[in-house]
Amino acid sequence: MTEKKGLRRQDFRFAERLRVRWVEVDAQQIVFNGHYLSYFDTAASAYWRAMAMPYAETMAELGGDLFVRKSTLEYLGSARYDELLDVAIRCERIGNSSIQMRAAVFRGEQLLVHGELIYVFADGKTQSPKPVPLELRKLLEGFEAGESVVEVRLGPWSDLGPHARAIRQEVFVQEQQIPAEMEWDAADESCLHAVAFNRFGKALATGRLLEHVPGVAKVGRMAVLRNMRGSRVGREVLEALLQRGREMGYREIILHAQISAAGFYTRAGFVQRGPVFEEAGIGHVEMVRRL
């Protein structure tokens, strides 16, 4: 294993970017030492999200929870107000009931702080240690080995409808309060659907592809569960639909993006075309990408 003081940013598959807030700076005008544990905890939460794992729901299904047994910190440098930091996390070892994590704070390539977090998998009520479930062990090992943590399945409504419906019901009808009669249409029965599943078989995101005009397809009904937003789950659904569009011979993809999601599609290579308009009372823009 790499020497701790020689840790490099590239030694970690995952890092969460944070900006130092004024409230975190002490009288010496540097980040107060205790805040680094909060940074580690914030990054650890994002680490589970990066593995496409809704934490609370998954732990409940596994019959336990993770409790911190030990935290250590070593300070090599100081962060200051308004600096951007990368808080990196990796799993270093899995014991019978324990999970050892390495955490490090980088300013650019400079290592400022590093530490160790040891969690124990235990009964949620009694906090009695239990063996780390095999499914969780495989997920951690696979993620650190660079494996994909999401499987995107493509198929008709008859196969994927129950999963896609549940996600869209939660996101569009319940969360965004779009009238149900506007959400469900006849196109669902004839178009191609995509649903992303995590390693535990949980459906997390969906989208669909249908012909707009000859040579041009339309992506629609893209939805990602709230606790998975900011991960790559939605991007993997979109890429799967784009790839299938190429295979079907389409030269262009269009979509109607909610204003709040326009940045997501821009990063995926789409460009805005035309002015803002409303659909179901929500601001949208038309976006297009060549295949």
C-alpha positions, -999 to +999 in steps of 0.1 A: +000+000+000+012+036-007+028+053+023+003+075+040+023+107+037+029+099+000-008+096-008-017+111-042-050+122-056-048+095-083-046+068-056-083+073-051-111+064-074-136+087-057-134+122-043-160+148-033-152+185-041-160+209-013-155+246-009-143+259+025-171+280+042-164+311+064-180+293+094-153+266+091-123+290+095-109+297+130-091+326+146-059+316+128-078+320+095-074+283+086-099+255+087-105+245+124-091+210+129-124+194+139-141+202+106-120+177+087-140+149+103-171+165+089-154+167+055-147+130+058-183+122+067-197+143+039-174+125+014-183+091+028-219+098+022-211+108-014-190+076-017-221+054-011-239+075-037-211+070-062-216+032-058-253+037-067-263+027-032-291+045-014-275+042+021-304+040+046-326+019+024-298-006+016-286-009+051-322-017+063-324-044+036-291-058+048-303-060+083-278-037+099-259-004+098-224+010+100-211+025+132-179+044+135-154+025+158-123+046+153-113+079+136-077+092+132-064+124+116-029+136+106-024+172+096+002+181+070-011+215+058-039+240+063-069+249+041-082+284+040-115+302+034-131+297-001-105+272-013-117+242-033-108+209-017-110+173-030-120+150-001-110+115-013-123+082+001-113+046-005-120+012+011-087-003+022-097-034+041-128-054+049-127-077+080-153-100+094-174-072+107-153-041+101-146-018+071-115+003+071-116+034+050-088+058+040-097+095+037-075+124+024-080+161+018-062+175-013-058+211-024-050+205-060-023+179-058-012+189-023-021+165+005-033+186+035-049+160+059-054+123+058-070+098+082-085+065+089-121+056+095-131+022+108-167+012+107-183-018+122-214-034+106-238-041+134-274-046+144-292-013+141-309-015+175-284-034+197-253-023+179-240-058+182-214-066+155-225-087+126-205-101+096-202-077+067-228-090+042-214-107+012-233-084-012-218-053+005-184-068+005-186-075-032-198-040-040-170-024-022-143-046-037-158-042-072-160-005-070-124-002-058-114-025-087-129-001-112-160-022-120-193-006-130-218-005-102-249+000-125-265-022-151-287-004-176-313-026-192-331-017-224-364-031-234-401-026-240-427-013-215-439-049-210-405-058-195-394-026-178-427-008-173-432-016-136-397-003-127-399+028-149-434+036-137-424+035-100-395+059-106-415+083-127-444+082-102-420+092-074-401+118-093-427+135-116-460+129-100-452+129-063-420+152-061-427+176-090-465+173-087-471+169-124-507+157-130-508+119-135-529+123-166-500+143-182-473+118-172-487+087-187-493+085-225-497+059-252-461+063-264-449+042-234-463+010-251-443+015-283-410+032-274-377+018-260-372+022-223-340+022-202-338+015-165-306+016-144-303-010-116-277-011-089-258-042-076-287-050-052-313-050-081-328-016-071-341+005-100-327+040-097-332+059-130-351+056-162-356+072-196-371+064-230-363+067-267-389+072-295-388+084-331-395+122-334-393+124-372-374+101-397-337+102-388-343+120-355-351+104-322-363+119-289-352+111-254-378+117-228-391+109-193-356+110-179-359+106-141-334+098-113-344+091-077-336+120-055-309+104-034-290+093-065-288+127-082-252+138-086-240+103-092-234+089-127-266+069-127-286+093-149-256+097-173-254+060-178-291+058-187-286+086-212-255+071-228-273+037-232-302+055-250-278+074-272-259+043-281-290+025-291-301+055-311-268+052-331-274+015-337-309+023-349-295+047-375-307+080-361-285+110-369-297+133-342-313+132-307-335+159-293-350+163-259-369+188-238-348+195-207-361+211-175-341+242-168-327+227-137-313+198-157-300+217-187-264+217-173-265+179-171-274+176-208-248+203-217-221+182-201-234+152-222-228+171-254-263+186-260-268+222-270-298+244-265-320+253-295-347+279-291-362+298-262-375+287-228-410+273-228-433+256-203-444+220-201-466+210-171-459+244-155-421+238-155-396+258-176-380+237-204-355+242-232-352+221-264-317+206-267-301+187-295-271+164-301-257+149-333-249+112-331 
